[in-house]
Amino acid sequence: MILSVLFLFPIHADPYDFQRWTKSKWEKELKKAGLLIKHFEIMERYFTVTADGWKNLIKSMPRGLKLFFIYVTPYWTFWQD
């Protein structure tokens, strides 16, 4: 079985967000289910999280500023929803 989970999500159920699906959490839950992790790979790190933060910041800007950043930023993938 292959599992893929997004770790970062811009909206959490604050103050009712009580858990994160980290490697330790996966190991604990899969062990309880009688399963074993054969390979665990983290796909995203610092730059992916930073880019996601910038994307959300720019999306929250007024239309004029948002358009400015769309045309001056080299990260065109930010604008895909």
PyMOL Python script that loads the backbone (N, CA, C, O; Angstrom):
from pymol import cmd

cmd.read_pdbstr("""\
ATOM      1  N   MET A   1       0.849  -1.158   0.000  1.00  0.00           N
ATOM      2  CA  MET A   1       0.000   0.000   0.000  1.00  0.00           C
ATOM      3  C   MET A   1       0.904   1.234   0.000  1.00  0.00           C
ATOM      4  O   MET A   1       1.925   1.268   0.688  1.00  0.00           O
ATOM      5  N   ILE A   2       0.522   2.230  -0.768  1.00  0.00           N
ATOM      6  CA  ILE A   2       1.235   3.505  -0.799  1.00  0.00           C
ATOM      7  C   ILE A   2       0.311   4.563  -0.221  1.00  0.00           C
ATOM      8  O   ILE A   2      -0.827   4.717  -0.663  1.00  0.00           O
ATOM      9  N   LEU A   3       0.807   5.283   0.762  1.00  0.00           N
ATOM     10  CA  LEU A   3       0.043   6.364   1.382  1.00  0.00           C
ATOM     11  C   LEU A   3       0.713   7.691   1.086  1.00  0.00           C
ATOM     12  O   LEU A   3       1.940   7.794   1.113  1.00  0.00           O
ATOM     13  N   SER A   4      -0.076   8.689   0.810  1.00  0.00           N
ATOM     14  CA  SER A   4       0.447  10.034   0.588  1.00  0.00           C
ATOM     15  C   SER A   4      -0.449  11.006   1.335  1.00  0.00           C
ATOM     16  O   SER A   4      -1.670  10.980   1.180  1.00  0.00           O
ATOM     17  N   VAL A   5       0.160  11.869   2.150  1.00  0.00           N
ATOM     18  CA  VAL A   5      -0.604  12.787   2.981  1.00  0.00           C
ATOM     19  C   VAL A   5       0.034  14.168   2.933  1.00  0.00           C
ATOM     20  O   VAL A   5       1.252  14.313   3.043  1.00  0.00           O
ATOM     21  N   LEU A   6      -0.814  15.177   2.767  1.00  0.00           N
ATOM     22  CA  LEU A   6      -0.326  16.552   2.861  1.00  0.00           C
ATOM     23  C   LEU A   6      -0.158  16.899   4.327  1.00  0.00           C
ATOM     24  O   LEU A   6      -1.079  16.709   5.121  1.00  0.00           O
ATOM     25  N   PHE A   7       0.993  17.398   4.687  1.00  0.00           N
ATOM     26  CA  PHE A   7       1.245  17.781   6.076  1.00  0.00           C
ATOM     27  C   PHE A   7       0.807  19.215   6.330  1.00  0.00           C
ATOM     28  O   PHE A   7       0.282  19.534   7.397  1.00  0.00           O
ATOM     29  N   LEU A   8       1.025  20.067   5.352  1.00  0.00           N
ATOM     30  CA  LEU A   8       0.724  21.483   5.524  1.00  0.00           C
ATOM     31  C   LEU A   8      -0.618  21.801   4.900  1.00  0.00           C
ATOM     32  O   LEU A   8      -0.864  21.468   3.741  1.00  0.00           O
ATOM     33  N   PHE A   9      -1.475  22.434   5.651  1.00  0.00           N
ATOM     34  CA  PHE A   9      -2.774  22.866   5.156  1.00  0.00           C
ATOM     35  C   PHE A   9      -3.059  24.228   5.763  1.00  0.00           C
ATOM     36  O   PHE A   9      -2.905  24.392   6.973  1.00  0.00           O
ATOM     37  N   PRO A  10      -3.468  25.212   4.972  1.00  0.00           N
ATOM     38  CA  PRO A  10      -3.573  26.578   5.479  1.00  0.00           C
ATOM     39  C   PRO A  10      -4.635  26.803   6.547  1.00  0.00           C
ATOM     40  O   PRO A  10      -4.514  27.748   7.326  1.00  0.00           O
ATOM     41  N   ILE A  11      -5.663  25.978   6.612  1.00  0.00           N
ATOM     42  CA  ILE A  11      -6.719  26.178   7.604  1.00  0.00           C
ATOM     43  C   ILE A  11      -6.786  24.962   8.514  1.00  0.00           C
ATOM     44  O   ILE A  11      -6.925  23.831   8.048  1.00  0.00           O
ATOM     45  N   HIS A  12      -6.687  25.200   9.796  1.00  0.00           N
ATOM     46  CA  HIS A  12      -6.813  24.141  10.791  1.00  0.00           C
ATOM     47  C   HIS A  12      -7.996  24.466  11.687  1.00  0.00           C
ATOM     48  O   HIS A  12      -8.427  25.615  11.778  1.00  0.00           O
ATOM     49  N   ALA A  13      -8.504  23.462  12.332  1.00  0.00           N
ATOM     50  CA  ALA A  13      -9.662  23.646  13.205  1.00  0.00           C
ATOM     51  C   ALA A  13      -9.229  24.193  14.567  1.00  0.00           C
ATOM     52  O   ALA A  13      -9.538  23.604  15.604  1.00  0.00           O
ATOM     53  N   ASP A  14      -8.528  25.296  14.560  1.00  0.00           N
ATOM     54  CA  ASP A  14      -8.057  25.913  15.789  1.00  0.00           C
ATOM     55  C   ASP A  14      -9.252  26.368  16.604  1.00  0.00           C
ATOM     56  O   ASP A  14     -10.111  27.022  16.013  1.00  0.00           O
ATOM     57  N   PRO A  15      -9.402  26.108  17.847  1.00  0.00           N
ATOM     58  CA  PRO A  15      -8.450  25.482  18.764  1.00  0.00           C
ATOM     59  C   PRO A  15      -8.634  23.972  18.902  1.00  0.00           C
ATOM     60  O   PRO A  15      -8.172  23.392  19.885  1.00  0.00           O
ATOM     61  N   TYR A  16      -9.286  23.331  17.959  1.00  0.00           N
ATOM     62  CA  TYR A  16      -9.582  21.901  18.084  1.00  0.00           C
ATOM     63  C   TYR A  16      -8.703  21.028  17.203  1.00  0.00           C
ATOM     64  O   TYR A  16      -9.112  19.928  16.832  1.00  0.00           O
ATOM     65  N   ASP A  17      -7.513  21.488  16.859  1.00  0.00           N
ATOM     66  CA  ASP A  17      -6.564  20.722  16.049  1.00  0.00           C
ATOM     67  C   ASP A  17      -5.604  20.026  17.012  1.00  0.00           C
ATOM     68  O   ASP A  17      -4.677  20.654  17.524  1.00  0.00           O
ATOM     69  N   PHE A  18      -5.821  18.730  17.263  1.00  0.00           N
ATOM     70  CA  PHE A  18      -5.086  18.024  18.303  1.00  0.00           C
ATOM     71  C   PHE A  18      -4.030  17.049  17.801  1.00  0.00           C
ATOM     72  O   PHE A  18      -3.363  16.409  18.614  1.00  0.00           O
ATOM     73  N   GLN A  19      -3.860  16.917  16.519  1.00  0.00           N
ATOM     74  CA  GLN A  19      -2.866  15.942  16.063  1.00  0.00           C
ATOM     75  C   GLN A  19      -2.261  16.342  14.725  1.00  0.00           C
ATOM     76  O   GLN A  19      -2.845  17.097  13.948  1.00  0.00           O
ATOM     77  N   ARG A  20      -1.073  15.810  14.488  1.00  0.00           N
ATOM     78  CA  ARG A  20      -0.363  15.979  13.220  1.00  0.00           C
ATOM     79  C   ARG A  20       0.077  14.599  12.752  1.00  0.00           C
ATOM     80  O   ARG A  20       0.515  13.774  13.554  1.00  0.00           O
ATOM     81  N   TRP A  21      -0.040  14.353  11.463  1.00  0.00           N
ATOM     82  CA  TRP A  21       0.355  13.051  10.915  1.00  0.00           C
ATOM     83  C   TRP A  21       1.836  13.095  10.542  1.00  0.00           C
ATOM     84  O   TRP A  21       2.189  13.195   9.367  1.00  0.00           O
ATOM     85  N   THR A  22       2.687  13.019  11.548  1.00  0.00           N
ATOM     86  CA  THR A  22       4.134  12.982  11.372  1.00  0.00           C
ATOM     87  C   THR A  22       4.570  11.525  11.172  1.00  0.00           C
ATOM     88  O   THR A  22       3.749  10.609  11.219  1.00  0.00           O
ATOM     89  N   LYS A  23       5.854  11.330  10.952  1.00  0.00           N
ATOM     90  CA  LYS A  23       6.372   9.967  10.801  1.00  0.00           C
ATOM     91  C   LYS A  23       6.074   9.143  12.060  1.00  0.00           C
ATOM     92  O   LYS A  23       5.660   7.988  11.969  1.00  0.00           O
ATOM     93  N   SER A  24       6.286   9.738  13.214  1.00  0.00           N
ATOM     94  CA  SER A  24       6.011   9.033  14.475  1.00  0.00           C
ATOM     95  C   SER A  24       4.538   8.651  14.597  1.00  0.00           C
ATOM     96  O   SER A  24       4.211   7.556  15.054  1.00  0.00           O
ATOM     97  N   LYS A  25       3.667   9.544  14.194  1.00  0.00           N
ATOM     98  CA  LYS A  25       2.229   9.262  14.248  1.00  0.00           C
ATOM     99  C   LYS A  25       1.873   8.105  13.312  1.00  0.00           C
ATOM    100  O   LYS A  25       1.111   7.214  13.689  1.00  0.00           O
ATOM    101  N   TRP A  26       2.425   8.117  12.087  1.00  0.00           N
ATOM    102  CA  TRP A  26       2.170   7.024  11.143  1.00  0.00           C
ATOM    103  C   TRP A  26       2.662   5.693  11.707  1.00  0.00           C
ATOM    104  O   TRP A  26       1.956   4.686  11.649  1.00  0.00           O
ATOM    105  N   GLU A  27       3.887   5.695  12.255  1.00  0.00           N
ATOM    106  CA  GLU A  27       4.441   4.459  12.818  1.00  0.00           C
ATOM    107  C   GLU A  27       3.549   3.909  13.929  1.00  0.00           C
ATOM    108  O   GLU A  27       3.271   2.711  13.974  1.00  0.00           O
ATOM    109  N   LYS A  28       3.105   4.788  14.821  1.00  0.00           N
ATOM    110  CA  LYS A  28       2.261   4.388  15.942  1.00  0.00           C
ATOM    111  C   LYS A  28       0.927   3.815  15.455  1.00  0.00           C
ATOM    112  O   LYS A  28       0.513   2.743  15.895  1.00  0.00           O
ATOM    113  N   GLU A  29       0.259   4.527  14.551  1.00  0.00           N
ATOM    114  CA  GLU A  29      -1.066   4.098  14.092  1.00  0.00           C
ATOM    115  C   GLU A  29      -0.997   2.829  13.238  1.00  0.00           C
ATOM    116  O   GLU A  29      -1.854   1.954  13.363  1.00  0.00           O
ATOM    117  N   LEU A  30       0.003   2.726  12.383  1.00  0.00           N
ATOM    118  CA  LEU A  30       0.124   1.529  11.548  1.00  0.00           C
ATOM    119  C   LEU A  30       0.516   0.309  12.374  1.00  0.00           C
ATOM    120  O   LEU A  30       0.084  -0.807  12.084  1.00  0.00           O
ATOM    121  N   LYS A  31       1.339   0.525  13.409  1.00  0.00           N
ATOM    122  CA  LYS A  31       1.690  -0.576  14.299  1.00  0.00           C
ATOM    123  C   LYS A  31       0.449  -1.097  15.014  1.00  0.00           C
ATOM    124  O   LYS A  31       0.274  -2.307  15.153  1.00  0.00           O
ATOM    125  N   LYS A  32      -0.424  -0.179  15.475  1.00  0.00           N
ATOM    126  CA  LYS A  32      -1.676  -0.588  16.120  1.00  0.00           C
ATOM    127  C   LYS A  32      -2.554  -1.408  15.170  1.00  0.00           C
ATOM    128  O   LYS A  32      -3.303  -2.280  15.609  1.00  0.00           O
ATOM    129  N   ALA A  33      -2.457  -1.122  13.862  1.00  0.00           N
ATOM    130  CA  ALA A  33      -3.257  -1.838  12.862  1.00  0.00           C
ATOM    131  C   ALA A  33      -2.564  -3.123  12.398  1.00  0.00           C
ATOM    132  O   ALA A  33      -3.094  -3.842  11.551  1.00  0.00           O
ATOM    133  N   GLY A  34      -1.380  -3.412  12.951  1.00  0.00           N
ATOM    134  CA  GLY A  34      -0.653  -4.619  12.574  1.00  0.00           C
ATOM    135  C   GLY A  34       0.114  -4.487  11.271  1.00  0.00           C
ATOM    136  O   GLY A  34       0.439  -5.491  10.637  1.00  0.00           O
ATOM    137  N   LEU A  35       0.406  -3.258  10.865  1.00  0.00           N
ATOM    138  CA  LEU A  35       1.130  -3.006   9.615  1.00  0.00           C
ATOM    139  C   LEU A  35       2.532  -2.484   9.913  1.00  0.00           C
ATOM    140  O   LEU A  35       2.795  -1.958  10.995  1.00  0.00           O
ATOM    141  N   LEU A  36       3.418  -2.635   8.949  1.00  0.00           N
ATOM    142  CA  LEU A  36       4.815  -2.223   9.094  1.00  0.00           C
ATOM    143  C   LEU A  36       5.184  -1.272   7.963  1.00  0.00           C
ATOM    144  O   LEU A  36       4.805  -1.498   6.814  1.00  0.00           O
ATOM    145  N   ILE A  37       5.910  -0.223   8.277  1.00  0.00           N
ATOM    146  CA  ILE A  37       6.396   0.705   7.253  1.00  0.00           C
ATOM    147  C   ILE A  37       7.657   0.112   6.640  1.00  0.00           C
ATOM    148  O   ILE A  37       8.649  -0.109   7.335  1.00  0.00           O
ATOM    149  N   LYS A  38       7.616  -0.142   5.348  1.00  0.00           N
ATOM    150  CA  LYS A  38       8.789  -0.668   4.649  1.00  0.00           C
ATOM    151  C   LYS A  38       9.700   0.476   4.211  1.00  0.00           C
ATOM    152  O   LYS A  38      10.924   0.357   4.264  1.00  0.00           O
ATOM    153  N   HIS A  39       9.105   1.570   3.782  1.00  0.00           N
ATOM    154  CA  HIS A  39       9.885   2.730   3.333  1.00  0.00           C
ATOM    155  C   HIS A  39       9.077   3.989   3.633  1.00  0.00           C
ATOM    156  O   HIS A  39       7.881   4.046   3.346  1.00  0.00           O
ATOM    157  N   PHE A  40       9.722   4.985   4.203  1.00  0.00           N
ATOM    158  CA  PHE A  40       9.076   6.255   4.527  1.00  0.00           C
ATOM    159  C   PHE A  40       9.891   7.355   3.879  1.00  0.00           C
ATOM    160  O   PHE A  40      11.091   7.467   4.129  1.00  0.00           O
ATOM    161  N   GLU A  41       9.251   8.174   3.044  1.00  0.00           N
ATOM    162  CA  GLU A  41       9.982   9.234   2.347  1.00  0.00           C
ATOM    163  C   GLU A  41       9.252  10.560   2.497  1.00  0.00           C
ATOM    164  O   GLU A  41       8.069  10.671   2.175  1.00  0.00           O
ATOM    165  N   ILE A  42       9.967  11.558   2.987  1.00  0.00           N
ATOM    166  CA  ILE A  42       9.421  12.904   3.091  1.00  0.00           C
ATOM    167  C   ILE A  42       9.726  13.608   1.776  1.00  0.00           C
ATOM    168  O   ILE A  42      10.885  13.711   1.375  1.00  0.00           O
ATOM    169  N   MET A  43       8.697  14.086   1.115  1.00  0.00           N
ATOM    170  CA  MET A  43       8.854  14.661  -0.219  1.00  0.00           C
ATOM    171  C   MET A  43       9.109  16.168  -0.213  1.00  0.00           C
ATOM    172  O   MET A  43       9.750  16.686  -1.128  1.00  0.00           O
ATOM    173  N   GLU A  44       8.627  16.862   0.782  1.00  0.00           N
ATOM    174  CA  GLU A  44       8.731  18.313   0.766  1.00  0.00           C
ATOM    175  C   GLU A  44       9.417  18.810   2.031  1.00  0.00           C
ATOM    176  O   GLU A  44       9.294  18.217   3.103  1.00  0.00           O
ATOM    177  N   ARG A  45      10.135  19.900   1.880  1.00  0.00           N
ATOM    178  CA  ARG A  45      10.864  20.461   3.013  1.00  0.00           C
ATOM    179  C   ARG A  45      10.700  21.978   3.040  1.00  0.00           C
ATOM    180  O   ARG A  45       9.634  22.493   2.703  1.00  0.00           O
ATOM    181  N   TYR A  46      11.726  22.681   3.431  1.00  0.00           N
ATOM    182  CA  TYR A  46      11.696  24.120   3.689  1.00  0.00           C
ATOM    183  C   TYR A  46      11.134  24.943   2.523  1.00  0.00           C
ATOM    184  O   TYR A  46      10.227  25.750   2.723  1.00  0.00           O
ATOM    185  N   PHE A  47      11.661  24.748   1.315  1.00  0.00           N
ATOM    186  CA  PHE A  47      11.272  25.614   0.201  1.00  0.00           C
ATOM    187  C   PHE A  47       9.823  25.390  -0.228  1.00  0.00           C
ATOM    188  O   PHE A  47       9.155  26.331  -0.657  1.00  0.00           O
ATOM    189  N   THR A  48       9.340  24.177  -0.120  1.00  0.00           N
ATOM    190  CA  THR A  48       7.941  23.911  -0.459  1.00  0.00           C
ATOM    191  C   THR A  48       7.014  24.595   0.532  1.00  0.00           C
ATOM    192  O   THR A  48       6.009  25.185   0.136  1.00  0.00           O
ATOM    193  N   VAL A  49       7.341  24.523   1.807  1.00  0.00           N
ATOM    194  CA  VAL A  49       6.525  25.163   2.840  1.00  0.00           C
ATOM    195  C   VAL A  49       6.573  26.680   2.667  1.00  0.00           C
ATOM    196  O   VAL A  49       5.548  27.351   2.785  1.00  0.00           O
ATOM    197  N   THR A  50       7.762  27.223   2.389  1.00  0.00           N
ATOM    198  CA  THR A  50       7.907  28.663   2.182  1.00  0.00           C
ATOM    199  C   THR A  50       7.100  29.112   0.967  1.00  0.00           C
ATOM    200  O   THR A  50       6.407  30.128   1.028  1.00  0.00           O
ATOM    201  N   ALA A  51       7.182  28.373  -0.126  1.00  0.00           N
ATOM    202  CA  ALA A  51       6.435  28.726  -1.336  1.00  0.00           C
ATOM    203  C   ALA A  51       4.934  28.696  -1.075  1.00  0.00           C
ATOM    204  O   ALA A  51       4.204  29.555  -1.570  1.00  0.00           O
ATOM    205  N   ASP A  52       4.472  27.730  -0.314  1.00  0.00           N
ATOM    206  CA  ASP A  52       3.044  27.651   0.003  1.00  0.00           C
ATOM    207  C   ASP A  52       2.614  28.847   0.843  1.00  0.00           C
ATOM    208  O   ASP A  52       1.520  29.378   0.651  1.00  0.00           O
ATOM    209  N   GLY A  53       3.458  29.269   1.765  1.00  0.00           N
ATOM    210  CA  GLY A  53       3.160  30.452   2.564  1.00  0.00           C
ATOM    211  C   GLY A  53       3.054  31.703   1.707  1.00  0.00           C
ATOM    212  O   GLY A  53       2.135  32.503   1.887  1.00  0.00           O
ATOM    213  N   TRP A  54       3.990  31.881   0.770  1.00  0.00           N
ATOM    214  CA  TRP A  54       3.954  33.033  -0.141  1.00  0.00           C
ATOM    215  C   TRP A  54       2.701  32.988  -1.005  1.00  0.00           C
ATOM    216  O   TRP A  54       2.061  34.014  -1.234  1.00  0.00           O
ATOM    217  N   LYS A  55       2.351  31.792  -1.484  1.00  0.00           N
ATOM    218  CA  LYS A  55       1.163  31.640  -2.319  1.00  0.00           C
ATOM    219  C   LYS A  55      -0.079  32.105  -1.561  1.00  0.00           C
ATOM    220  O   LYS A  55      -0.900  32.845  -2.104  1.00  0.00           O
ATOM    221  N   ASN A  56      -0.215  31.677  -0.320  1.00  0.00           N
ATOM    222  CA  ASN A  56      -1.387  32.064   0.475  1.00  0.00           C
ATOM    223  C   ASN A  56      -1.377  33.553   0.808  1.00  0.00           C
ATOM    224  O   ASN A  56      -2.431  34.189   0.830  1.00  0.00           O
ATOM    225  N   LEU A  57      -0.201  34.112   1.064  1.00  0.00           N
ATOM    226  CA  LEU A  57      -0.092  35.543   1.321  1.00  0.00           C
ATOM    227  C   LEU A  57      -0.539  36.341   0.102  1.00  0.00           C
ATOM    228  O   LEU A  57      -1.338  37.269   0.226  1.00  0.00           O
ATOM    229  N   ILE A  58      -0.032  35.986  -1.070  1.00  0.00           N
ATOM    230  CA  ILE A  58      -0.358  36.708  -2.297  1.00  0.00           C
ATOM    231  C   ILE A  58      -1.844  36.565  -2.630  1.00  0.00           C
ATOM    232  O   ILE A  58      -2.468  37.522  -3.089  1.00  0.00           O
ATOM    233  N   LYS A  59      -2.409  35.388  -2.404  1.00  0.00           N
ATOM    234  CA  LYS A  59      -3.845  35.196  -2.666  1.00  0.00           C
ATOM    235  C   LYS A  59      -4.715  36.078  -1.780  1.00  0.00           C
ATOM    236  O   LYS A  59      -5.836  36.415  -2.160  1.00  0.00           O
ATOM    237  N   SER A  60      -4.216  36.457  -0.610  1.00  0.00           N
ATOM    238  CA  SER A  60      -5.006  37.271   0.309  1.00  0.00           C
ATOM    239  C   SER A  60      -4.863  38.773   0.053  1.00  0.00           C
ATOM    240  O   SER A  60      -5.538  39.573   0.701  1.00  0.00           O
ATOM    241  N   MET A  61      -3.997  39.164  -0.879  1.00  0.00           N
ATOM    242  CA  MET A  61      -3.756  40.578  -1.162  1.00  0.00           C
ATOM    243  C   MET A  61      -4.884  41.181  -1.999  1.00  0.00           C
ATOM    244  O   MET A  61      -5.631  40.460  -2.660  1.00  0.00           O
ATOM    245  N   PRO A  62      -4.999  42.513  -1.964  1.00  0.00           N
ATOM    246  CA  PRO A  62      -5.960  43.177  -2.850  1.00  0.00           C
ATOM    247  C   PRO A  62      -5.627  42.871  -4.319  1.00  0.00           C
ATOM    248  O   PRO A  62      -4.484  42.559  -4.651  1.00  0.00           O
ATOM    249  N   ARG A  63      -6.628  42.962  -5.181  1.00  0.00           N
ATOM    250  CA  ARG A  63      -6.498  42.552  -6.580  1.00  0.00           C
ATOM    251  C   ARG A  63      -5.287  43.183  -7.284  1.00  0.00           C
ATOM    252  O   ARG A  63      -4.561  42.482  -7.989  1.00  0.00           O
ATOM    253  N   GLY A  64      -5.059  44.482  -7.107  1.00  0.00           N
ATOM    254  CA  GLY A  64      -3.951  45.158  -7.781  1.00  0.00           C
ATOM    255  C   GLY A  64      -2.596  44.580  -7.401  1.00  0.00           C
ATOM    256  O   GLY A  64      -1.764  44.321  -8.270  1.00  0.00           O
ATOM    257  N   LEU A  65      -2.372  44.379  -6.113  1.00  0.00           N
ATOM    258  CA  LEU A  65      -1.104  43.790  -5.666  1.00  0.00           C
ATOM    259  C   LEU A  65      -0.978  42.344  -6.129  1.00  0.00           C
ATOM    260  O   LEU A  65       0.097  41.900  -6.532  1.00  0.00           O
ATOM    261  N   LYS A  66      -2.081  41.621  -6.067  1.00  0.00           N
ATOM    262  CA  LYS A  66      -2.074  40.223  -6.505  1.00  0.00           C
ATOM    263  C   LYS A  66      -1.653  40.143  -7.975  1.00  0.00           C
ATOM    264  O   LYS A  66      -0.815  39.316  -8.336  1.00  0.00           O
ATOM    265  N   LEU A  67      -2.229  40.995  -8.819  1.00  0.00           N
ATOM    266  CA  LEU A  67      -1.875  41.002 -10.245  1.00  0.00           C
ATOM    267  C   LEU A  67      -0.408  41.375 -10.448  1.00  0.00           C
ATOM    268  O   LEU A  67       0.274  40.803 -11.299  1.00  0.00           O
ATOM    269  N   PHE A  68       0.072  42.340  -9.659  1.00  0.00           N
ATOM    270  CA  PHE A  68       1.487  42.716  -9.745  1.00  0.00           C
ATOM    271  C   PHE A  68       2.381  41.505  -9.500  1.00  0.00           C
ATOM    272  O   PHE A  68       3.307  41.251 -10.272  1.00  0.00           O
ATOM    273  N   PHE A  69       2.111  40.755  -8.432  1.00  0.00           N
ATOM    274  CA  PHE A  69       2.934  39.599  -8.110  1.00  0.00           C
ATOM    275  C   PHE A  69       2.799  38.482  -9.143  1.00  0.00           C
ATOM    276  O   PHE A  69       3.755  37.751  -9.402  1.00  0.00           O
ATOM    277  N   ILE A  70       1.620  38.354  -9.725  1.00  0.00           N
ATOM    278  CA  ILE A  70       1.446  37.337 -10.770  1.00  0.00           C
ATOM    279  C   ILE A  70       2.393  37.611 -11.930  1.00  0.00           C
ATOM    280  O   ILE A  70       2.967  36.682 -12.498  1.00  0.00           O
ATOM    281  N   TYR A  71       2.560  38.884 -12.282  1.00  0.00           N
ATOM    282  CA  TYR A  71       3.383  39.223 -13.443  1.00  0.00           C
ATOM    283  C   TYR A  71       4.872  39.332 -13.137  1.00  0.00           C
ATOM    284  O   TYR A  71       5.689  39.225 -14.052  1.00  0.00           O
ATOM    285  N   VAL A  72       5.245  39.539 -11.889  1.00  0.00           N
ATOM    286  CA  VAL A  72       6.670  39.699 -11.609  1.00  0.00           C
ATOM    287  C   VAL A  72       7.312  38.463 -10.998  1.00  0.00           C
ATOM    288  O   VAL A  72       8.540  38.381 -10.947  1.00  0.00           O
ATOM    289  N   THR A  73       6.542  37.521 -10.544  1.00  0.00           N
ATOM    290  CA  THR A  73       7.133  36.345  -9.905  1.00  0.00           C
ATOM    291  C   THR A  73       7.436  35.252 -10.927  1.00  0.00           C
ATOM    292  O   THR A  73       6.644  35.027 -11.842  1.00  0.00           O
ATOM    293  N   PRO A  74       8.554  34.582 -10.783  1.00  0.00           N
ATOM    294  CA  PRO A  74       8.878  33.483 -11.704  1.00  0.00           C
ATOM    295  C   PRO A  74       8.199  32.174 -11.325  1.00  0.00           C
ATOM    296  O   PRO A  74       8.349  31.181 -12.037  1.00  0.00           O
ATOM    297  N   TYR A  75       7.472  32.148 -10.247  1.00  0.00           N
ATOM    298  CA  TYR A  75       6.869  30.909  -9.761  1.00  0.00           C
ATOM    299  C   TYR A  75       5.429  30.792 -10.249  1.00  0.00           C
ATOM    300  O   TYR A  75       4.487  30.936  -9.470  1.00  0.00           O
ATOM    301  N   TRP A  76       5.270  30.534 -11.520  1.00  0.00           N
ATOM    302  CA  TRP A  76       3.938  30.508 -12.131  1.00  0.00           C
ATOM    303  C   TRP A  76       3.043  29.423 -11.525  1.00  0.00           C
ATOM    304  O   TRP A  76       1.820  29.543 -11.588  1.00  0.00           O
ATOM    305  N   THR A  77       3.604  28.399 -10.958  1.00  0.00           N
ATOM    306  CA  THR A  77       2.792  27.328 -10.384  1.00  0.00           C
ATOM    307  C   THR A  77       2.029  27.795  -9.155  1.00  0.00           C
ATOM    308  O   THR A  77       1.094  27.122  -8.721  1.00  0.00           O
ATOM    309  N   PHE A  78       2.410  28.940  -8.582  1.00  0.00           N
ATOM    310  CA  PHE A  78       1.668  29.479  -7.442  1.00  0.00           C
ATOM    311  C   PHE A  78       0.211  29.732  -7.798  1.00  0.00           C
ATOM    312  O   PHE A  78      -0.670  29.625  -6.945  1.00  0.00           O
ATOM    313  N   TRP A  79      -0.034  30.057  -9.023  1.00  0.00           N
ATOM    314  CA  TRP A  79      -1.360  30.556  -9.405  1.00  0.00           C
ATOM    315  C   TRP A  79      -2.304  29.441  -9.831  1.00  0.00           C
ATOM    316  O   TRP A  79      -3.443  29.704 -10.217  1.00  0.00           O
ATOM    317  N   GLN A  80      -1.855  28.246  -9.764  1.00  0.00           N
ATOM    318  CA  GLN A  80      -2.722  27.112 -10.107  1.00  0.00           C
ATOM    319  C   GLN A  80      -3.439  26.641  -8.852  1.00  0.00           C
ATOM    320  O   GLN A  80      -2.805  26.402  -7.824  1.00  0.00           O
ATOM    321  N   ASP A  81      -4.720  26.512  -8.929  1.00  0.00           N
ATOM    322  CA  ASP A  81      -5.506  26.042  -7.776  1.00  0.00           C
ATOM    323  C   ASP A  81      -5.913  24.610  -7.973  1.00  0.00           C
ATOM    324  O   ASP A  81      -6.580  24.034  -7.113  1.00  0.00           O
TER     325      ASP A  81
END
""", "prot")
cmd.dss("prot")
cmd.show_as("cartoon", "prot")
cmd.util.cbc("prot")
cmd.orient("prot")
